[in-house]
Amino acid sequence: MNLHEIWEYDDAKHVQRLRGFILLCRMCHHVKHIGLAGILADEGKLDYNEVMKHFCKVNDCSEKDFKKHVGKALEIWRERSGHEWKQDFGKYKEFVKNERRV
């Protein structure tokens, strides 16, 4: 199992707030970080087809649905990456040594 952070994004103010955590299996975690999964696949460290198959099985959907999901996720990532973000760790702030900007 992998621990995955849950963030809430304020796209107007460019603030991301940490809302909590969730446990995910390894493949679901790769789906949540699909851009990184693509990089790892390009480096020969991950089978991207297995990630896709897992997504389709869990969501009872087609490869076309997966590709649509990835396209939307990357579109959001590209838009958000064009801005400087402030992180708000909320109730988890005491566990963070140094707040940093993303």
C-alpha positions as YAML, in Angstrom:
chain: A
units: angstrom
residues:
- id: 1
  name: MET
  ca: [0.00, 0.00, 0.00]
- id: 2
  name: ASN
  ca: [1.07, 3.57, -0.71]
- id: 3
  name: LEU
  ca: [0.10, 6.66, 1.26]
- id: 4
  name: HIS
  ca: [-1.29, 9.34, -1.06]
- id: 5
  name: GLU
  ca: [-1.94, 12.95, -0.10]
- id: 6
  name: ILE
  ca: [-5.30, 14.57, -0.88]
- id: 7
  name: TRP
  ca: [-5.01, 18.20, -1.98]
- id: 8
  name: GLU
  ca: [-7.70, 20.79, -2.64]
- id: 9
  name: TYR
  ca: [-6.82, 23.43, -5.23]
- id: 10
  name: ASP
  ca: [-7.93, 27.06, -5.27]
- id: 11
  name: ASP
  ca: [-7.16, 27.88, -8.90]
- id: 12
  name: ALA
  ca: [-8.02, 31.56, -8.47]
- id: 13
  name: LYS
  ca: [-5.70, 32.20, -5.51]
- id: 14
  name: HIS
  ca: [-3.16, 29.50, -6.45]
- id: 15
  name: VAL
  ca: [-3.24, 27.83, -3.06]
- id: 16
  name: GLN
  ca: [-3.18, 24.08, -2.57]
- id: 17
  name: ARG
  ca: [-4.50, 22.82, 0.77]
- id: 18
  name: LEU
  ca: [-3.64, 19.46, 2.23]
- id: 19
  name: ARG
  ca: [-6.95, 17.85, 3.22]
- id: 20
  name: GLY
  ca: [-5.81, 14.39, 4.23]
- id: 21
  name: PHE
  ca: [-4.39, 11.09, 3.12]
- id: 22
  name: ILE
  ca: [-5.61, 7.85, 1.57]
- id: 23
  name: LEU
  ca: [-4.06, 4.41, 1.18]
- id: 24
  name: LEU
  ca: [-3.82, 3.19, -2.41]
- id: 25
  name: CYS
  ca: [-2.42, 0.07, -4.00]
- id: 26
  name: ARG
  ca: [0.79, 0.59, -5.96]
- id: 27
  name: MET
  ca: [-0.96, 0.69, -9.36]
- id: 28
  name: CYS
  ca: [-3.68, 3.11, -8.22]
- id: 29
  name: HIS
  ca: [-0.93, 5.36, -6.87]
- id: 30
  name: HIS
  ca: [0.72, 5.33, -10.30]
- id: 31
  name: VAL
  ca: [-2.62, 6.39, -11.81]
- id: 32
  name: LYS
  ca: [-2.84, 9.31, -9.34]
- id: 33
  name: HIS
  ca: [0.64, 10.39, -10.49]
- id: 34
  name: ILE
  ca: [0.10, 9.51, -14.15]
- id: 35
  name: GLY
  ca: [2.68, 11.99, -15.45]
- id: 36
  name: LEU
  ca: [5.36, 10.39, -13.30]
- id: 37
  name: ALA
  ca: [4.11, 6.96, -14.39]
- id: 38
  name: GLY
  ca: [4.77, 7.99, -18.00]
- id: 39
  name: ILE
  ca: [8.30, 9.10, -17.13]
- id: 40
  name: LEU
  ca: [9.00, 5.85, -15.26]
- id: 41
  name: ALA
  ca: [7.64, 3.89, -18.22]
- id: 42
  name: ASP
  ca: [9.90, 5.80, -20.62]
- id: 43
  name: GLU
  ca: [12.85, 4.90, -18.36]
- id: 44
  name: GLY
  ca: [11.86, 1.23, -18.46]
- id: 45
  name: LYS
  ca: [10.98, 1.22, -14.75]
- id: 46
  name: LEU
  ca: [7.22, 0.70, -15.12]
- id: 47
  name: ASP
  ca: [4.87, -1.05, -17.51]
- id: 48
  name: TYR
  ca: [2.46, 1.72, -18.53]
- id: 49
  name: ASN
  ca: [0.11, -0.82, -20.14]
- id: 50
  name: GLU
  ca: [-0.29, -2.49, -16.75]
- id: 51
  name: VAL
  ca: [-1.21, 0.86, -15.21]
- id: 52
  name: MET
  ca: [-3.79, 1.38, -17.95]
- id: 53
  name: LYS
  ca: [-5.21, -2.13, -17.55]
- id: 54
  name: HIS
  ca: [-5.49, -1.65, -13.80]
- id: 55
  name: PHE
  ca: [-7.33, 1.67, -14.22]
- id: 56
  name: CYS
  ca: [-9.74, 0.10, -16.70]
- id: 57
  name: LYS
  ca: [-10.41, -2.87, -14.42]
- id: 58
  name: VAL
  ca: [-10.96, -0.77, -11.29]
- id: 59
  name: ASN
  ca: [-13.19, 1.73, -13.12]
- id: 60
  name: ASP
  ca: [-14.90, -0.80, -15.42]
- id: 61
  name: CYS
  ca: [-14.04, 1.29, -18.45]
- id: 62
  name: SER
  ca: [-12.29, 1.15, -21.80]
- id: 63
  name: GLU
  ca: [-8.81, 2.12, -22.94]
- id: 64
  name: LYS
  ca: [-10.47, 5.09, -24.66]
- id: 65
  name: ASP
  ca: [-11.89, 6.21, -21.28]
- id: 66
  name: PHE
  ca: [-8.43, 5.88, -19.73]
- id: 67
  name: LYS
  ca: [-6.86, 8.02, -22.44]
- id: 68
  name: LYS
  ca: [-9.59, 10.64, -21.99]
- id: 69
  name: HIS
  ca: [-8.96, 10.68, -18.23]
- id: 70
  name: VAL
  ca: [-5.20, 11.06, -18.74]
- id: 71
  name: GLY
  ca: [-5.70, 13.83, -21.30]
- id: 72
  name: LYS
  ca: [-7.88, 15.81, -18.89]
- id: 73
  name: ALA
  ca: [-5.46, 15.25, -15.99]
- id: 74
  name: LEU
  ca: [-2.50, 16.47, -18.06]
- id: 75
  name: GLU
  ca: [-4.49, 19.47, -19.29]
- id: 76
  name: ILE
  ca: [-5.19, 20.49, -15.68]
- id: 77
  name: TRP
  ca: [-1.55, 19.87, -14.74]
- id: 78
  name: ARG
  ca: [-0.30, 22.06, -17.62]
- id: 79
  name: GLU
  ca: [-2.62, 24.92, -16.61]
- id: 80
  name: ARG
  ca: [-1.69, 24.73, -12.93]
- id: 81
  name: SER
  ca: [2.02, 24.42, -13.69]
- id: 82
  name: GLY
  ca: [1.97, 27.88, -15.24]
- id: 83
  name: HIS
  ca: [1.49, 29.46, -11.81]
- id: 84
  name: GLU
  ca: [3.41, 29.76, -8.57]
- id: 85
  name: TRP
  ca: [1.51, 27.95, -5.81]
- id: 86
  name: LYS
  ca: [1.45, 28.38, -2.07]
- id: 87
  name: GLN
  ca: [0.94, 25.28, 0.03]
- id: 88
  name: ASP
  ca: [-1.38, 25.30, 3.01]
- id: 89
  name: PHE
  ca: [-0.75, 22.26, 5.21]
- id: 90
  name: GLY
  ca: [-3.70, 23.05, 7.48]
- id: 91
  name: LYS
  ca: [-3.90, 20.77, 10.52]
- id: 92
  name: TYR
  ca: [-0.80, 18.91, 9.29]
- id: 93
  name: LYS
  ca: [1.41, 22.02, 9.45]
- id: 94
  name: GLU
  ca: [3.05, 20.93, 12.70]
- id: 95
  name: PHE
  ca: [4.42, 17.84, 10.91]
- id: 96
  name: VAL
  ca: [6.09, 19.84, 8.15]
- id: 97
  name: LYS
  ca: [9.62, 21.03, 8.86]
- id: 98
  name: ASN
  ca: [9.84, 23.70, 6.15]
- id: 99
  name: GLU
  ca: [6.91, 25.11, 4.22]
- id: 100
  name: ARG
  ca: [7.90, 25.70, 0.64]
- id: 101
  name: ARG
  ca: [6.37, 27.12, -2.50]
- id: 102
  name: VAL
  ca: [5.66, 24.84, -5.43]
...
